[in-house]
Amino acid sequence: MGTELVGHCVKEDNMEIPSIPPGFESLVPFTLKRMHDNQVSSYSRSASASEAQKNQLETEYACNGNSKTIKARRRRAWIKYTDSDSSSCDESDTAQNIILRNQLPKGVIRGCEACKNCQKVIAKWHPEEARRPDLEEAPVFYPSEEEFEDTLKYITSIRRKAERYGICRIVPPPSWRPPCPLKERSIWERSKFATRVQRIDKLQKRDSMRKILQINQEKRGKKRRCMKNGVGHGNGIQETKIPGEVGVYEAERFGFEPGPDFTLDTFQKYADDFKSQYFRKNNSSSDSGGNRTMLEEQWLPSLDDIEGEYWRMVEKPTEEIEVLYGADLETGAFGSGFPKNSQQVASDSDIKYINSGWNLNNFPRLPGSVLSFESSNISGVLVPWLYIGMCFSSFCWHVEDHHLYSLNYMHWGAPKMWYGVPGSDALKLEAAMKKYLPDLFEEQPDLLHKLVTQLSPSILKSEGVPVYRCVQNPGEFVLTFPRAYHAGFNCGFNCAEAVNVAPVDWLPHGQNAIELYREQGRQTSISHDKILLGAAREAVKANWEYNLLRKSSSNNLRWKEVCGKDGILSKALKTRVELERVRREFLCHS
């Protein structure tokens, strides 16, 4: 009697419900005040009177699994509660206000005493503040079974139409359904992978180290002046902590920190739980006695809902949002989603997928790809990487190493949202990002190489940068072209695999990348000269077989097309030789 149970919360009749949600109240500093004997006796005599007064209550948030408890805590007379903003100093509190404004309340509480992988999602989506960008869709291609047989030939056939978008989607024929070894029980329930912690609210809206240090310096100067003038809180000068000190640590270490390990089974539960909690709907109902009860309705948000909410969090965050991403997982260690041997297929009809050109384990070294002349198994370039995502887990704006092509296949799960910018507009994107995030780029000129920074497509579009949307579904490929910036996020639990490729038409882009890396002092991951000379040697052999032995194989014809006076390979080789001649001539005369 006198209590009403709503979910896991206990509420008393005489309890004041705080206007601030539990766990979101600011933690103001307080000091213990020594009480003299006369004060104690005075307090004892006035105890009965004070009982009649209205109790001042504070709220505490306690997490135990998925339960919430609201507790009342009476203010103690022997504790002096002070407000750090009540300084009577004449100086402006601008610096401190900036710091406090940048400290967002926790939107996700991950882990508790009982379980480190549980989560409590306090934040909720704001559909009325959605910021879904208005973009044109990237092209989608539907190859026939005959066209689908030769992988690089098909990519070459769509390049002229698709390259001006920077990105495109390829939907295989309905009959192409490769088995996925990752779904075997031994892998699904036992194999573990590492995750990264991503702060979605800081992908775009974060301060540089210089700005945070400047704010802290101003705050320290103000504190010293206040102490010098004898201005403090209450009866004496009080030592206060600068809230911005945390900001210094965050700016210095910003990146995607290591997260907990999961199996595919446990990560799916974690991802589904986050999505259902975040996109919950609250409805109220009344019983016969007029008591109102809040009910949480579970429902599936649309892709438009998720996209609008994602960019709201990136552009105008209201809470700290932490998600996990199993990114850049080496298939050599964890396993590939494509079959690599006959033991991984259930029937003879599936053996064709082992040697398929669309199997990403074969894709980088297909005939016609100059990466076949790179002998090293470079992880992420020649050996595919896996990406196991949850809702809002992100891949930030970047281009592929050496401006290579990339091919991404989704094995299962919720859609993946992509955004692409044509390679011809790469400089426009870089200029726009430097314009809107000048402090970050001044502090870290190679920021785009770190893959930790987003910028809204709406902002890029306003700066004249063409951005195209691409929604990838399970069983579909996404192809990105040389120097095409791309970014995106996952709409829920999913698994994708990606690798690079380099048809002969990539060679000029690869040479430009090498020159750019030299200017930036950036380390290369492949030897461009080694690849170029390997391609030239193979072309000479193919032309000899075609012209003298009359062997008209598909491989010989492919190399014949890129040779000759105006051939791509011939031009790339001549350009490289001329660059080397000029460089050596300069060194000899310097």
Secondary structure, DSSP 8 states (H G I E B T S, - for coil): --EEEETTEEEETT----SS-TT-S----EEE----HHHHHHHHHTHHHHHHS---EEEEEEEETTEEEEEEEE--TTEEE--TT----SS--HHHHHHHHH---BSEEE--SS-TT-EEE-----GGG------EE--EE---HHHHTSHHHHHHHHHHHHGGGSEEEE---TT-----GGGSHHHHTT-EEEEEEEEGGGSSS---HHHHHHHHHHHHHHHHHHHHTT--BTTB------TTHHHHHHHHH-S-EEEEEEEHHHHHHHHHHHHHHHT-EEEEEE-TT--EEEEEE-----HHHHHHHHHHHHHS-SSB-EEEEEEEEEHHHH--SS--SGGG-SSGGGGGGTS-TTSTTTGGGSTTBGGGG--S--BTTTB-EEEEE-TT-EEEEE--GGG-EEEEEEEEES-EEEEE--GGGHHHHHHHHHHHSHHHHHH-TTGGGTT-----HHHHHHTT---EEEEE-TT-EEEE-TT--EEEEESSSEEEEEEEE-BGGGHHHHHHHHHHHHHHT---SS-HHHHHHHHHHHHHHHHHHHHTS----HHHHHHHHT-STT-HHHHHHHHHHHHHHHHHHHHHH-
